[in-house]
Amino acid sequence: MQVRIEPVQPDQVGLLLELIRQLAEYERRLDQVQATEADLRAALFREGSPVRAVLAWRGQEAVGYALYYPVFSTFRGQFALYLEDIFVLPAYRGQGIGLALMRYLAREALRHGYDRIEWQVLDWNTPAIEFYHRLGATPKETEWVPYKLEGEALRRLAAG
């Protein structure tokens, strides 16, 4: 059976959230999922939002998803497609669904004039790393350390 990749529709946000939870469970981070259907609906369908999501379908079953948005590099002077999440249900891995999702994203990147796709992968996720290598992707060589500012620290800075 062929896989279909289609943009998430407003009435499918609950399905998307369930897949996000399954990704978080796979990544051992289920306790970190705070997003609600309302949050996702606002992010995806608010006027002017750059956030996009697609579902991978086998017949009538959603078996994977990707969520992405544009980012800009001042050094390169170019936009890129940033892949926030890609996930395929375990029972459907190895059947070309991840490849179909990545091919869709590559076409989207080129259609918008972006010069690359960027994403991160957990260092212990060997199956994903091997999949990305088979696509021709390479790890970013970087000495950059990711930071975040959130919660009370964010509020203190804003108030100060």
C-alpha positions as CSV (number, residue, x, y, z in Angstrom):
1,M,0.0,0.0,0.0
2,Q,1.3,3.4,-1.0
3,V,2.0,6.2,1.5
4,R,0.4,9.6,1.2
5,I,1.9,12.8,2.7
6,E,-0.7,15.4,3.4
7,P,-0.9,18.7,5.3
8,V,-2.6,18.4,8.7
9,Q,-6.1,19.7,8.7
10,P,-7.8,21.5,11.6
11,D,-9.8,18.4,12.5
12,Q,-6.7,16.3,12.6
13,V,-4.8,18.2,15.3
14,G,-5.8,15.6,18.0
15,L,-4.3,12.9,15.9
16,L,-1.1,15.0,15.5
17,L,-0.9,15.5,19.2
18,E,-1.2,11.7,19.8
19,L,1.7,11.1,17.4
20,I,3.7,13.8,19.2
21,R,3.1,12.0,22.5
22,Q,4.3,8.7,20.9
23,L,7.5,10.4,19.7
24,A,8.0,11.8,23.2
25,E,7.5,8.4,24.7
26,Y,10.1,6.9,22.2
27,E,12.5,9.7,23.2
28,R,11.9,9.0,26.9
29,R,10.5,12.6,27.3
30,L,6.8,12.0,27.6
31,D,6.7,14.0,30.8
32,Q,7.9,17.1,28.9
33,V,4.9,17.3,26.5
34,Q,2.9,20.3,27.5
35,A,1.3,21.1,24.2
36,T,-2.5,20.9,23.9
37,E,-4.7,20.6,20.8
38,A,-5.5,24.3,21.2
39,D,-1.8,25.2,21.2
40,L,-1.1,23.2,18.1
41,R,-4.2,24.5,16.3
42,A,-3.1,28.1,17.1
43,A,0.5,27.4,15.9
44,L,-0.6,25.7,12.7
45,F,-3.6,27.7,11.6
46,R,-3.1,31.2,13.0
47,E,-2.9,33.7,10.2
48,G,0.7,34.2,9.1
49,S,2.1,31.3,11.1
50,P,5.2,29.7,9.5
51,V,4.6,26.4,11.3
52,R,3.6,23.5,9.1
53,A,2.8,19.8,9.8
54,V,2.1,16.9,7.5
55,L,0.8,13.4,8.3
56,A,1.9,10.2,6.6
57,W,-1.0,7.9,5.7
58,R,-1.2,4.3,4.9
59,G,-4.8,3.7,3.9
60,Q,-6.9,5.4,6.5
61,E,-4.3,5.2,9.3
62,A,-1.9,8.1,10.1
63,V,1.4,6.4,10.6
64,G,3.8,9.3,10.9
65,Y,4.3,13.0,10.8
66,A,6.7,15.9,10.3
67,L,6.5,19.4,11.8
68,Y,8.7,22.1,10.3
69,Y,9.2,25.9,9.8
70,P,11.6,28.3,8.2
71,V,14.8,29.6,9.9
72,F,17.2,32.2,8.6
73,S,21.0,32.3,8.7
74,T,22.6,35.7,8.8
75,F,26.0,34.3,7.8
76,R,24.6,32.5,4.8
77,G,21.9,35.0,4.0
78,Q,19.6,32.1,3.3
79,F,16.5,30.5,4.7
80,A,16.4,26.8,5.6
81,L,13.6,24.5,6.5
82,Y,14.0,23.5,10.2
83,L,12.6,20.0,10.9
84,E,11.3,20.2,14.5
85,D,9.9,16.6,14.5
86,I,9.8,13.6,12.3
87,F,8.3,10.4,13.5
88,V,7.0,7.1,12.1
89,L,5.2,4.6,14.2
90,P,7.5,1.7,15.1
91,A,5.3,-0.9,13.3
92,Y,5.7,1.0,10.1
93,R,9.4,1.7,10.1
94,G,11.5,0.3,7.3
95,Q,8.7,0.7,4.8
96,G,9.7,3.9,3.1
97,I,7.5,6.2,5.2
98,G,10.4,8.2,6.6
99,L,11.8,8.5,3.1
100,A,8.5,9.8,1.8
101,L,8.3,12.4,4.6
102,M,11.9,13.5,4.0
103,R,11.3,13.7,0.2
104,Y,8.2,15.8,0.8
105,L,10.3,18.1,3.0
106,A,13.1,18.3,0.5
107,R,10.6,19.3,-2.2
108,E,9.0,21.9,0.1
109,A,12.5,23.4,0.9
110,L,13.3,23.7,-2.8
111,R,9.9,25.1,-3.7
112,H,10.4,27.9,-1.2
113,G,14.0,28.6,-2.3
114,Y,15.6,27.3,0.9
115,D,19.1,25.9,0.5
116,R,19.0,23.2,3.2
117,I,17.1,21.3,5.8
118,E,18.4,21.3,9.4
119,W,17.3,19.2,12.4
120,Q,18.7,17.5,15.5
121,V,18.7,13.9,16.6
122,L,19.4,12.4,20.0
123,D,22.8,10.9,20.1
124,W,21.5,7.5,21.2
125,N,19.0,7.2,18.3
126,T,21.1,5.0,16.1
127,P,18.4,3.9,13.8
128,A,17.5,7.5,12.9
129,I,21.2,8.5,12.6
130,E,21.7,5.6,10.2
131,F,18.6,6.6,8.2
132,Y,19.8,10.2,7.9
133,H,23.2,9.0,6.7
134,R,21.6,6.9,4.0
135,L,19.8,10.0,2.8
136,G,23.2,11.8,2.4
137,A,22.8,14.0,5.5
138,T,25.8,14.9,7.5
139,P,26.1,16.0,11.1
140,K,26.8,19.7,11.6
141,E,30.3,20.3,12.9
142,T,29.8,22.8,15.6
143,E,31.3,24.2,18.8
144,W,28.1,26.0,19.5
145,V,26.3,25.1,22.8
146,P,22.5,25.3,22.7
147,Y,20.9,27.5,25.4
148,K,17.4,28.2,26.4
149,L,15.8,30.9,28.5
150,E,12.4,30.0,29.9
151,G,10.0,30.2,32.8
152,E,11.0,32.4,35.7
153,A,14.3,33.4,34.2
154,L,12.6,34.6,31.1
155,R,10.1,36.6,33.2
156,R,12.9,38.1,35.3
157,L,14.8,39.2,32.3
158,A,11.7,40.8,30.7
159,A,10.8,42.6,33.9
160,G,14.3,43.9,34.6
